[in-house]
Amino acid sequence: MKKVEMIDALAKQTELTKSQVEKVFNGIFDLFKEELKKGNDVSLMGFGTFKVSDKPAKTCRNPRTGESIPVPAHKAVSFKVGKGLKEAVK
């Protein structure tokens, strides 16, 4: 399901206009981004938790050429599925 499809479905469910739903939808994900940038976890009870973790610098190998490539330290976002979502998908 794509963003546009989600907005359409939410507009039908909530009887709000598509533009109202889009503002809320974008606001939620902007809030997620801001919290993750700060290094905070974003936890949605029954759905899951988004976390930011530090990844150390390392050296990888290009499988095509065999050349070593340095990869700098960086941050990565991970998601751990919550119990409610896990059970709903079974």
N, C-alpha and C positions, 0 to 999 in steps of 0.2 A: 504494500500500500504506500502510495506516495503522499507527500505533504498536501497537495491539492485535494486528493481523494479523502484524506483525513479531515480536512477543513470542511468539505462538502458533507461528510457523514456527521460530523459534530454539529454543523449548522442545522441539519435535519433533526437530530436527537434533541438539541437544546432549544430549538425554535428561535435562535439568534440569527442575525444576518451573517453572511460569510465574512464581511469585513470585521465585524465584532469578534467572531471566532478567530480570525487570522491575527488580530491584535493580541488576543489572549495567548494563542498558540505561540506566536513569536516572542511574547513577553516571558513565557515560561522557559523557553529554551535560551533566551538571553540571560535570564536569571541563573540557569544551570551553568552556562559558560562563565559568568562572572564568579560564581562560587568555586568552580573548578580552577579558574585562574588563580584564585586566592589560596588554593591548596586544600579547600574544604571538600568533604564528601557530600554527595547529594543522595539522600536516601528516601525512597518512596515505599512506605510500608506495604508489603504484599506484592510489590513489583520488583524491586531490586535496588542496588546501590552502585553509583558511579564513584570511582576513586581515581585520584591522580597519584602516580608513583614515579619515582626518579629511576631512570635507566642509566647505568654507568657507560662510559665510553668503552668501545670494543673494536676489534678488528674482524671484519668479515671477509669472505672470499667470493668473488664473482664466479658463479658456476660455469659461465660460458668461457671466460678467459683464464680463470685460475688466479687472477690478480688479487692481491690483498687490498682491501678498501677500509680506511679508518672511518668508524661511525662515532660521532661525538656524543657526549652525554646529553640526554634529553628527558623530557617528561612524557608520560604516556597515560591515557585514560583507559581504565578497565571497567567492566561491568560484572557484578555478581548478581545472579538471578535470585529473586526472593522466593520464599516458600509458596506463596499464593500463586504467583505466575507459573512456577514450576509445576504445581499440581493442576493448574488450569490447562496447561499444554499437553499433559499426559494423555 
